[in-house]
Amino acid sequence: MTTLMLLPGLNCDAAVWAPQVAALQGQARCVVPAWGLRDSLTAMAEQVLAEAPTERFAVAGHSMGGRVALEVMRLAPQRVERLALLSTGTHPLPAGEAGEKEKAGRMALLGMAREQGMRAMAREWAKGMVHPARVGSAIFEQVLDMFERGSADQFAAQIQALLQRPDAAPLLPAIPCPTLVLTGRQDSWSGPAQHEAMAAAIPGAQLTIVEDSGHMCTLEQPQVVSEALAGWLRR
């Protein structure tokens, strides 16, 4: 059975992949790493390589996890059987004012997490992370629960990793394995245009745009995402 490493994004834990683990259990042995206080994408990728129970494996990453998946591909392409990039991107921190604005925004959220707690911070942050119609819904509360399980120190470490993210675009044309590129139609963080460009750069990549979904596609449209991953595992 295929080993499938499922990589969570910023401040997410195994709950973000729980519907897919349940749906794919007959098809893959799923492993979801916990990043702890690792503060670089390279350190996270090295953890994936160390924790994978088989020499070769499939890897799917959501959001920051997609960037970690690309770093795994850079470090050990021979170990990756197939790659799935969900709701993610390849661009580094922009230079100049745009980069400073991103950094300030992330630091403001971290300040709120330290002063008011993770749930209060998440209540503000997550409004942009789900389809607008899901703000305040049961799924929205599930996202808040997940963020509340994380610590401000963990959040700080992962923000550090993202602020130091490399430009991963040069990797894309050399990816040799079956690749799925997927995002939500209403993802305001990493939307369809970004994923269309990524899929166009990867030889033979399959692009899936999930309707009626924001950034948290694995929870917002779990069945659609699970079916896309099941098809990718069969390719």
C-alpha positions in Angstrom: 0.0 0.0 0.0 1.2 3.5 -0.9 2.5 5.7 2.0 0.9 9.1 1.8 2.5 11.9 3.8 -0.2 14.6 4.4 1.4 17.9 5.3 -0.6 20.5 7.3 -0.4 24.2 6.8 0.3 27.1 9.2 -1.0 26.3 12.7 -3.0 23.4 11.4 -2.8 19.8 12.8 -4.0 16.4 11.8 -7.6 17.5 11.9 -7.2 19.5 8.7 -6.6 16.1 6.9 -9.0 13.9 9.0 -11.7 13.6 6.3 -9.1 12.5 3.7 -7.4 10.0 6.1 -10.8 8.4 6.6 -11.7 8.4 2.9 -8.3 7.1 1.7 -7.6 4.4 4.3 -8.2 1.6 1.9 -5.9 3.1 -0.7 -3.0 4.6 1.3 -1.2 4.5 4.6 -1.6 8.1 5.7 0.9 9.9 8.0 0.4 13.5 9.2 3.5 15.1 10.7 3.2 17.5 13.6 5.7 20.4 13.1 6.3 21.3 16.7 8.5 24.4 17.0 10.4 23.9 13.7 11.0 27.3 12.2 12.1 26.6 8.6 10.6 24.8 5.7 13.8 22.9 5.2 13.6 21.5 8.8 10.0 20.5 8.2 11.0 18.7 4.9 13.8 16.9 6.7 11.2 15.8 9.3 9.0 14.4 6.5 11.9 12.4 5.1 12.8 11.1 8.5 9.3 10.1 9.5 8.2 8.5 6.2 7.8 4.8 7.0 8.9 3.8 3.5 11.7 4.8 1.2 9.3 6.1 -1.5 6.0 7.8 -0.8 3.4 10.1 -2.1 3.2 13.6 -0.6 0.3 16.1 -0.4 0.7 19.5 1.2 -2.0 22.1 2.1 -1.0 25.8 2.2 2.4 26.0 4.0 2.4 22.2 3.8 2.5 22.6 0.0 5.7 24.6 0.3 7.1 21.9 2.6 6.2 19.3 -0.1 8.1 21.3 -2.7 11.1 21.4 -0.3 10.9 17.6 0.1 10.9 17.4 -3.7 14.0 19.6 -3.8 15.9 17.7 -1.1 15.0 14.1 -2.2 13.2 13.9 -5.6 14.0 10.2 -5.9 11.9 9.4 -2.8 8.7 11.1 -4.1 6.3 8.9 -6.1 3.7 11.5 -6.6 3.0 15.1 -5.5 -0.1 17.1 -4.6 -0.1 20.8 -4.0 -3.2 22.2 -2.4 -4.1 25.9 -1.8 -0.4 26.9 -1.9 2.1 28.9 -3.8 5.8 29.1 -4.9 6.6 32.9 -4.6 9.1 34.1 -2.0 8.4 37.0 0.4 8.1 40.0 -2.0 10.8 42.7 -1.8 10.1 46.2 -0.6 6.8 47.5 0.6 4.7 44.4 -0.2 7.0 42.2 1.8 7.0 44.6 4.8 3.2 44.7 4.7 3.0 40.9 4.8 5.4 40.7 7.6 3.6 43.4 9.6 0.3 41.6 9.1 1.7 38.3 10.3 3.3 40.0 13.3 0.1 41.7 14.2 -1.7 38.4 14.3 1.1 36.9 16.4 0.8 39.9 18.8 -3.0 39.3 19.1 -2.3 35.5 19.7 0.1 36.3 22.6 -2.1 39.0 24.2 -5.6 37.7 23.6 -5.1 34.0 23.0 -5.0 31.8 19.9 -8.8 31.5 19.5 -9.3 35.3 19.6 -6.6 35.7 16.9 -8.1 32.8 14.9 -11.6 34.3 14.9 -10.2 37.3 13.0 -7.8 35.5 10.8 -10.0 32.6 9.8 -12.7 35.0 8.4 -10.6 35.2 5.2 -9.7 31.5 5.2 -13.1 30.0 4.5 -15.8 30.7 1.9 -17.6 33.8 3.1 -20.8 31.8 3.6 -19.0 29.6 6.1 -17.9 32.3 8.6 -19.6 31.4 11.9 -20.5 27.9 10.7 -19.7 24.5 12.4 -16.7 24.2 10.0 -15.5 27.7 11.0 -15.6 26.7 14.7 -13.7 23.5 13.8 -11.0 25.7 12.3 -10.9 27.8 15.5 -10.7 24.7 17.6 -7.7 23.5 15.6 -5.9 26.9 15.9 -6.6 27.0 19.6 -4.8 23.6 20.0 -1.7 25.3 18.7 0.5 27.6 20.8 1.7 31.1 20.1 5.3 29.9 20.1 4.4 27.3 17.4 2.6 30.1 15.4 5.8 32.3 15.8 8.1 29.5 14.6 5.9 28.8 11.5 5.6 32.5 10.7 9.4 32.6 10.7 9.5 29.7 8.3 7.1 31.4 5.9 8.8 34.8 6.0 12.0 33.0 5.0 10.4 30.9 2.3 12.4 30.4 -0.9 11.3 30.9 -4.5 10.1 27.4 -5.4 9.0 28.3 -9.0 12.3 27.0 -10.5 11.6 23.5 -9.2 8.3 23.1 -11.1 9.4 22.3 -14.6 11.7 19.5 -13.3 9.0 17.7 -11.3 9.0 14.2 -12.8 6.1 12.5 -11.0 2.3 12.6 -11.3 1.2 15.9 -9.8 -2.1 17.3 -8.7 -2.6 21.0 -8.2 -5.8 22.0 -6.4 -7.4 25.0 -4.8 -10.8 26.4 -3.9 -12.6 28.7 -6.3 -13.1 31.3 -3.6 -9.6 30.9 -2.0 -8.6 34.5 -1.3 -5.1 33.5 -0.1 -4.0 31.3 -3.0 -6.6 31.4 -5.7 -7.2 29.7 -9.0 -4.9 31.9 -11.2 -1.9 31.1 -9.1 -2.6 27.4 -9.3 -3.3 27.5 -13.1 0.2 29.0 -13.5 1.8 26.3 -11.2 0.0 23.5 -13.1 1.1 25.0 -16.5 4.7 24.9 -15.3 4.7 21.2 -14.1 4.9 18.6 -16.9 1.6 16.7 -17.1 0.1 18.2 -13.9 -3.6 17.8 -13.3 -5.5 21.0 -12.2 -8.6 20.8 -10.0 -10.6 23.9 -8.9 -13.0 23.1 -6.1 -16.2 25.0 -6.4 -17.8 26.6 -3.3 -14.6 26.5 -1.3 -12.2 29.0 0.4 -8.7 28.2 1.6 -9.6 25.4 4.0 -10.7 23.1 1.1 -9.9 19.8 2.9 -12.6 20.7 5.5 -14.9 22.8 3.4 -15.3 20.3 0.5 -13.9 17.1 2.0 -15.5 14.7 -0.5 -14.4 16.6 -3.6 -10.8 16.8 -2.3 -10.7 13.2 -1.2 -12.0 12.1 -4.6 -9.3 14.2 -6.4 -6.6 12.6 -4.2 -8.0 9.1 -4.8 -7.8 9.7 -8.6 -4.3 11.1 -8.3 -3.2 8.0 -6.2 -4.5 5.8 -9.0 -2.8 7.6 -11.8 
